[in-house]
Amino acid sequence: MRLIVMLLLLLFIAGGVVLGALNADLVGYDLAFARVQVPKGAALLAMLAVGWILGGLTAWLGVTTRHRREVRRHAKTQGAKASKTS
């Protein structure tokens, strides 16, 4: 299994190198307080990483929020059962 993951990782790294080499033109970004010029490949890779991180953060927040709500609901029902038996 590790061999397959390593080969897949190397394949994506090679694809990234090729993508970066084929898109070596500079792209300008005006950020209102600074003007930045980066290669297209670096901009694509940076936006991919930002999207991956934001997507993971969104999924994590959704899962933890739902988990907390279920724990709260479970604690409330346990408290109601305990008060009925007393």
Contacts in CASP RR format, 6 or more apart in sequence:
PFRMAT RR
TARGET T0000
AUTHOR 0000-0000-0000
METHOD contacts of the structure
MODEL  1
MRLIVMLLLLLFIAGGVVLGALNADLVGYDLAFARVQVPKGAALLAMLAV
GWILGGLTAWLGVTTRHRREVRRHAKTQGAKASKTS
16 45 0 8 1.000
19 41 0 8 1.000
19 44 0 8 1.000
19 45 0 8 1.000
20 39 0 8 1.000
20 40 0 8 1.000
20 41 0 8 1.000
20 42 0 8 1.000
20 44 0 8 1.000
20 45 0 8 1.000
23 39 0 8 1.000
23 40 0 8 1.000
23 41 0 8 1.000
23 44 0 8 1.000
24 39 0 8 1.000
24 40 0 8 1.000
24 41 0 8 1.000
25 39 0 8 1.000
25 40 0 8 1.000
26 37 0 8 1.000
26 38 0 8 1.000
26 39 0 8 1.000
26 40 0 8 1.000
27 37 0 8 1.000
27 38 0 8 1.000
27 39 0 8 1.000
27 40 0 8 1.000
27 43 0 8 1.000
28 35 0 8 1.000
28 36 0 8 1.000
28 37 0 8 1.000
28 38 0 8 1.000
29 35 0 8 1.000
29 36 0 8 1.000
29 37 0 8 1.000
29 38 0 8 1.000
29 43 0 8 1.000
38 46 0 8 1.000
END
